[in-house]
């Protein structure tokens, strides 16, 4: 799936079944269902990809302390970019990586 194909799914009622869980979480996040996205992030805590998602979600929530904890767990620092840019980077990353 390309980035544009993923974007085209965002107007559907539910995420495509063929999406990996990280992309499914980012799909729900875009649709303003932070809790569904967060449930996915928590489902495999300790896994790098899920911890990275978790970091972004807590940054978006506004909980900087918790976000920094998750960024550290995945060996990164909190981004100094917009949330939208980080979301786009994550989508592109997990379209190819996971």
Order of alpha helices (4+ residues) and beta strands (2+ residues): alpha-alpha-alpha-alpha-alpha-alpha
